[in-house]
Amino acid sequence: MTALAPAAALAHAVDLLMRQGFVVSARNSRGDSAYLRPDGCAYALRVSNHARTPKQRRNHPDAIVSLVIRAPRRPEQVAELVAAAIRDFAAARARKEAAGPGEAHASGGAHASGGAHASGEASGAGSRK
């Protein structure tokens, strides 16, 4: 199977997340970042083609995991990245909920990257090609 261009891979990732019960709660104006959350959940999973900026961290402190896809990916690779992001999201959500309401919107979080470089954020999924 042929690789999807980054924009198509991002759209595929969003579609796969929606099939897992996530709902798009926000998108940026350029359309290269989407924030999804399970119904009734206070936390979001971010899907984008770039790392979070300080402005994005301020505007979306609820995003506890980012799935970044910068390069072409085959559909099965996107599915693997999405599965890793869902696992990271579940673990980060459990940590946040266990920490209590005072820590509910602390910065940081996991980062499932589909990019080719290491990120400054913690990652349970790492970079997969």
Helices and strands as residue ranges (DSSP letters): H 6-19, E 22-27, E 33-38, E 44-48, H 54-59, E 63-68, H 75-99, G 101-103, E 110-113, E 122-127
